[in-house]
């Protein structure tokens, strides 16, 4: 029987990461080769370079509230791209091993369980496609609004450069550099977000498989398979812990900056002419950030809910017919009472409640900025 390839679900996601230099081929990590040189070059030139120019500009406009708010939230998003790329590269060996773990016999769904995991796969696929559209719209509006609004010698992003940008060909070359940088950073951001969502989806799907195995222990052979289920549960916990260690700092930065970014983008909507291309760029950006946070919180919440069902699945089987495993059932039940909670350094948990908290914080920042500006 052919193995179910979990990796095939995220093949387009991994292909995109490979194209932007963030996923070495096959099971390799970064070596001294052309791919590593390509990765370092594009990251330094288009991600780090763009961040440096924007960050310098932030310090130059500290006394101008409108210019500061127009710069800082975009800069935070770009810095987030640097952090995500660094975390992915730093944990590449762990991530490759996680996909090897998914191919192990213990993590393989039975034919009867395929219908059980398909809804989660479809949801992730839908969300990935939605992230692609939102990222593309956001990048399109941001990089074209100066042209569509016919703003003379205006760049898409406020940034400092060591040369005059309001003359040709400096203006055109700088404009092109910002376009390439923004599209590259967008690719980094949403593809790593989608990869994290996929890892969480895999954890939730494994919980579904474990629950189904526990419910049908009597049919499979209770005593022998109960031991296998215990090992499977332990493997899921280890898988979840490794995933959480990979994106701990990403989530912490994302949660802190998303509320600021959404609040500042709402404030900018009150400062620009309504229904212009720049106006729509702020709407697209705000929607993309909200969607980004929702993806984290939704799949994290799903993991918590599905893992909490393991305890109930234990008692849905006919374990009382086998007294010799009674003690093992009790011990496993005590352990299974603790659902899997994914978090950002144990400070914020991935849940719908956290998502609502971020939206409330964003509105608070917006209200404060409006009050200060008035």
ABEGO torsion letter per residue (X at the ends): XBBBBAAAAAAAAAAAAAAAGABBBEABBBBBBAAAAAAAAAAAAAAAAAAAAAAAAAAAAAABAAAAAAAAAAAAAAAAAAAAAAAAAAAAAAAAAAAAAAABAAABBBAAAAAAAAAAAAAAAAAAAAAAAAAAAAAAAAAAAAAAAGBBGBBABBBBBABBAABOAAAAAAAAAAAAAAAAAAAAAAAAAAAAAAAAAAAAAAAAAAAAAAAAAAAAGAAAAAAAAAAAAAAAAAAAAAAAAAAAAAAAAAAAAAAAAAAAAAAAAAABBBGBAAAAAAAAAAAAAAAAAAAAAAAAAAAAAAAAAAAAAAAABBAAABAAAAAAAAAAAAAAABBBBBBBGGABBBBAAAAAAAAAAAAAAAAAAAAAAX
